[in-house]
């Protein structure tokens, strides 16, 4: 009977039923089979509302959407160009850094491709990079930045891990620190590859640093530049909590882009609020019902039995990690990152802790693989977004991203097998 019910739920998911409805149905059936009062679902949803750190998700999301609707992306590219454009492969490195920073604040890789692709793609073409390189660079850059604060996936992983309350305590502030070196290694690897690429334009002159231009550009972006320091400095100084940093960021961005810069009219704000909160609402509904589903899994001892089964067949922690990477790459192709965190972390976190893997290290491994899964052929989401955005056949995007995929795959393996890279700054 349980097998038939599971197949039925899988079938309705495949035909397009909302993910949260499938999760809540499985939780309800599970609790009913154990004879547990179904009001536990409502209790879990209420518990979600009592989590102070959860306030950070809608506030950071709103701030990211406001930045995306303003001219901040253009100013970000210009500032990056001033400070990095003189390097070999300077404009390509500018694209990588700008996309990483933008994704860190928006938490959505597809938004980065759409928002910055229009600026970067023609600029890269103009200086003589090949079309294949440009497509691969921008498609890949769309998912960079997920390991940098205040990335929403980092926060969400911390929320889910805290609710499980297994092993070492997971602080979101520690996750922000743990992502710094792995994220920088990804940027360094792709920047090195970009610097090695040959520019097919004999008239191209590398951008030279100019103090006058630097002053003008920095002054133009003077209001946005303090944002990372506002968020990270406030959190790590102990002066403000993550939720307070999110509130301050949302207020600051709103003040700058609407009141001071006046790039967003008041009449557009309801649309921006609606779009950002639709995304947040989807995350919170899935998170709420998944917490209830997680309680059922724990009551039914599913993680314990799964660990016992895996342990019986896999003795080595390192073998487990390579299999985990393979699983997460496939998962990253099939699921969006938010659903993957909410659904899969309750299952794999207890197993990973059983193998002696630090929860913070696991979080970075998980997000690094999800980042790679976004553009893993054949069904990585960013491949189709880039295909639509640049009006190119998807097979052409596949081919363009392959060098970047293999470079980042090597970096993911380094992150996986070198825990110190994630934990050194803690």
DARA-V103403 format. One record per pair of residues at least 24 apart in sequence whose ideal C-beta (glycine too) atoms are under 6 Angstrom apart, sorted by the first residue. I is the first residue (numbers start at 1). GAP is how many residues later the second one is. If there is no record, write none. Layout:
i & gap
I & GAP
I & GAP
This chain:
i & gap
5 & 24
19 & 267
19 & 320
20 & 265
20 & 266
20 & 269
23 & 266
23 & 267
23 & 270
24 & 265
27 & 265
27 & 266
27 & 269
30 & 266
31 & 265
41 & 251
44 & 247
44 & 248
45 & 243
48 & 240
52 & 191
53 & 189
53 & 190
55 & 188
56 & 99
56 & 186
56 & 187
56 & 190
58 & 222
59 & 187
59 & 188
59 & 191
60 & 90
60 & 186
61 & 215
61 & 219
62 & 188
62 & 214
63 & 186
63 & 187
63 & 190
64 & 41
64 & 42
65 & 207
65 & 211
66 & 187
66 & 191
67 & 38
67 & 186
68 & 38
68 & 43
68 & 47
69 & 195
69 & 203
70 & 187
70 & 193
70 & 194
71 & 192
72 & 152
73 & 29
73 & 42
73 & 43
75 & 145
75 & 146
77 & 42
78 & 139
79 & 138
79 & 142
82 & 132
82 & 135
85 & 122
86 & 121
86 & 122
86 & 123
88 & 107
89 & 105
89 & 106
90 & 117
91 & 36
92 & 45
92 & 102
93 & 98
93 & 101
95 & 25
95 & 42
95 & 46
96 & 45
96 & 91
96 & 94
96 & 95
99 & 42
99 & 45
100 & 44
100 & 45
103 & 42
104 & 41
104 & 44
104 & 47
107 & 44
107 & 45
109 & 33
109 & 34
109 & 265
109 & 273
110 & 275
112 & 30
113 & 29
113 & 272
113 & 273
113 & 276
114 & 275
117 & 272
127 & 74
127 & 77
128 & 71
128 & 72
128 & 73
128 & 76
132 & 268
133 & 64
135 & 262
135 & 265
136 & 264
136 & 265
136 & 268
139 & 236
139 & 243
139 & 247
139 & 258
139 & 262
140 & 235
140 & 261
140 & 264
142 & 240
143 & 228
143 & 231
146 & 221
146 & 225
147 & 32
147 & 35
147 & 36
147 & 220
148 & 35
149 & 27
149 & 83
150 & 81
153 & 184
153 & 214
156 & 185
157 & 184
157 & 206
160 & 185
161 & 198
163 & 128
164 & 185
166 & 184
166 & 187
167 & 186
167 & 192
168 & 191
170 & 189
172 & 70
173 & 62
174 & 186
174 & 252
175 & 188
177 & 248
177 & 249
178 & 182
178 & 186
178 & 244
179 & 185
181 & 240
182 & 182
182 & 233
182 & 239
182 & 240
185 & 226
186 & 225
189 & 218
189 & 222
193 & 214
223 & 33
283 & 55
286 & 56
287 & 55
290 & 52
294 & 52
303 & 47
307 & 44
307 & 47
317 & 38
320 & 35
321 & 95
325 & 44
325 & 91
328 & 41
329 & 40
329 & 44
329 & 47
332 & 37
332 & 38
332 & 41
333 & 40
333 & 43
333 & 46
333 & 47
337 & 33
361 & 58
361 & 61
364 & 58
365 & 51
368 & 44
368 & 47
372 & 36
372 & 40
375 & 26
